[in-house]
Amino acid sequence: WAMSTLENNREPDRNPGRFIVVDGTFESVSGNTIGLCWCKIPTPAAFVLKLEWLGWRHEDNSSVCFRFPDPTSKSYANAAYLGVHSGFEAQIDELDVPDGKGIRTTVAIYREDTREDKETPVLQPALDAGQCDELEIRVQGRTNSVFLNDQRRCVFNNPCAGRGLPSAPGASSFIGLQTRGGQSRLAFRTTRIKPL
């Protein structure tokens, strides 16, 4: 795993946060902008990703990013935005910040473009703060499904020809965990991936 950094000096006062290992978990430490800790091993073309996450407060916020290109291959001031612009994010956000419209709530697959082709997630709250939830992301072809505690909550059929692409020879895709600006603190454990 590697933490993205601010690649150039266009944002000298920005801090993307970091991850630390605490009691066998991978714990986010917030900065004042988003950050991305990404796995340097490419994902299979189709896969199931499972992990457990724990938040200490109802307000804690993060996401699991997937099917984005190598962050070192692009010229971004903050490589964390690759998950938003080139891949997808499975949200962890019980408050659906900033507008409560359901497009950023836990299990929603978020991206910064048109919303008309987005499947609306089945809303069900995560477990109470301080309890571990299991998130599962199944990615096969253009179909992306997100499960929360063994219940399918979101299905998104990717209509975008140039984003969220599967790993292919010479064009690998990756997964990562996002840090958020502010006071969000989440811990991740038992992260595992298997090909389909």
C-alpha positions in Angstrom: 0.0 0.0 0.0 1.2 3.6 -0.7 -0.2 6.9 0.4 -0.8 9.5 -2.3 0.8 12.8 -1.7 0.3 16.2 -3.1 2.3 15.9 -6.3 3.3 19.4 -6.8 3.4 22.7 -5.0 0.1 24.1 -6.3 -1.5 23.4 -2.9 1.3 24.0 -0.4 -1.0 24.4 2.6 -3.0 21.2 1.9 -2.5 18.0 3.9 -4.1 14.8 2.6 -3.9 12.9 5.9 -2.4 9.4 6.2 -3.1 5.9 7.5 -1.4 4.3 10.5 -1.5 0.7 11.8 -3.2 0.4 15.2 -4.0 -3.0 16.8 -4.0 -4.8 13.5 -6.2 -2.2 11.7 -5.5 0.4 9.1 -6.7 3.6 10.7 -7.2 6.9 8.8 -5.8 10.1 10.2 -7.5 13.1 8.6 -5.8 16.1 7.0 -7.5 19.1 5.5 -8.2 17.6 2.1 -8.9 14.1 0.8 -6.1 11.6 0.6 -5.8 8.1 -1.0 -4.0 5.1 0.3 -3.8 2.7 -2.7 -2.7 -0.9 -3.1 0.1 -1.1 -5.6 -0.9 -4.6 -6.7 -3.3 -4.3 -9.7 -6.8 -5.8 -9.3 -8.1 -8.7 -11.4 -10.3 -7.7 -14.3 -13.4 -8.9 -12.3 -13.2 -9.3 -8.5 -14.9 -9.3 -5.1 -13.4 -7.0 -2.5 -14.4 -7.5 1.2 -13.3 -5.5 4.2 -14.6 -4.5 7.6 -14.7 -0.9 8.7 -15.3 0.8 12.0 -16.2 4.4 12.7 -16.1 6.0 16.2 -18.8 8.6 15.4 -21.9 8.7 13.3 -20.3 11.6 11.3 -17.2 9.7 10.2 -16.7 9.6 6.4 -14.6 7.7 4.0 -14.8 5.6 0.8 -13.4 2.6 -0.9 -12.1 3.6 -4.3 -11.8 1.0 -7.1 -11.0 0.7 -10.8 -8.8 3.8 -11.0 -5.5 4.0 -12.9 -2.0 4.1 -11.3 -1.9 7.4 -9.4 1.7 7.9 -10.4 0.8 7.8 -14.1 -1.3 11.0 -14.0 -0.5 14.7 -13.4 -2.7 15.6 -10.5 -2.1 18.2 -7.7 -3.7 15.6 -5.4 -3.8 12.0 -6.8 -6.7 11.2 -4.4 -9.0 12.7 -7.0 -8.3 9.8 -9.4 -10.9 7.7 -7.5 -13.4 10.4 -8.1 -12.5 11.3 -11.7 -11.4 8.0 -13.3 -12.8 5.3 -11.0 -15.5 4.9 -8.5 -16.1 5.3 -4.8 -18.2 3.1 -2.6 -19.2 5.6 0.0 -19.0 5.3 3.8 -21.1 8.3 4.9 -24.1 7.9 7.2 -25.0 11.6 7.0 -24.9 11.8 3.2 -23.0 15.1 3.3 -23.5 17.8 2.1 -27.2 17.5 0.9 -28.8 14.3 2.0 -29.9 13.3 -1.5 -28.9 9.7 -1.2 -26.0 9.9 -3.8 -23.2 9.9 -1.2 -24.7 7.8 1.6 -23.1 4.6 2.8 -23.0 2.0 -0.1 -23.7 4.5 -2.8 -21.3 4.5 -5.7 -20.3 8.1 -6.1 -18.6 10.0 -8.9 -18.4 13.6 -10.0 -20.5 13.6 -13.2 -24.1 13.3 -14.4 -26.4 11.6 -11.9 -29.2 10.5 -14.3 -27.8 7.0 -14.9 -27.0 6.3 -11.3 -28.8 3.5 -9.5 -30.3 4.7 -6.2 -29.0 2.7 -3.3 -31.3 0.9 -0.9 -30.9 2.9 2.2 -30.2 1.0 5.4 -28.1 2.4 8.1 -24.8 0.9 9.1 -24.4 -0.5 12.5 -24.0 1.9 15.4 -20.8 3.8 15.8 -18.2 1.6 17.5 -19.3 -1.6 15.8 -17.7 -3.2 12.7 -19.6 -3.3 9.4 -18.7 -5.5 6.5 -18.5 -3.9 3.0 -18.4 -6.1 -0.1 -17.9 -4.7 -3.6 -18.4 -7.0 -6.6 -17.1 -5.8 -9.9 -17.7 -7.7 -13.1 -17.9 -6.2 -16.6 -19.8 -3.0 -16.3 -21.8 -4.1 -13.2 -20.7 -2.9 -9.8 -22.6 -4.2 -6.7 -22.2 -3.1 -3.1 -23.2 -5.2 -0.1 -23.5 -4.0 3.5 -23.4 -6.7 6.1 -24.3 -9.4 3.5 -27.3 -7.5 2.1 -27.0 -6.1 -1.5 -27.7 -2.4 -1.2 -26.6 -0.8 -4.5 -26.2 -2.0 -8.1 -24.6 0.4 -10.6 -24.2 -0.4 -14.4 -21.4 1.8 -15.6 -22.4 3.7 -18.7 -19.1 5.6 -19.0 -16.9 4.2 -21.7 -13.7 5.8 -20.4 -13.9 5.4 -16.6 -13.9 2.6 -14.1 -12.2 0.3 -16.6 -11.1 -3.2 -15.7 -7.4 -4.1 -15.5 -6.0 -5.0 -18.9 -2.5 -5.6 -20.2 -0.7 -2.3 -20.1 -3.6 -0.5 -18.3 -3.9 -1.8 -14.7 -6.6 -0.7 -12.3 -6.3 -0.4 -8.5 -8.2 -0.1 -5.2 -7.7 2.3 -2.4 -9.0 3.8 0.8 -9.8 7.5 1.2 -9.1 9.9 4.0 -11.3 12.9 4.4 -10.6 16.4 5.5 -11.9 17.3 9.0 -12.2 15.0 12.0 -13.2 11.7 10.3 -11.5 8.6 11.8 -12.2 5.1 10.5 -10.4 1.8 10.8 -10.3 -0.9 8.2 -9.3 -4.6 8.7 -9.5 -8.0 7.0 -9.2 -6.5 3.5 -9.3 -9.3 1.0 -9.8 -9.5 -2.8 -10.4 -12.5 -5.0 -10.9 -12.8 -8.8 -14.2 -13.8 -10.3 
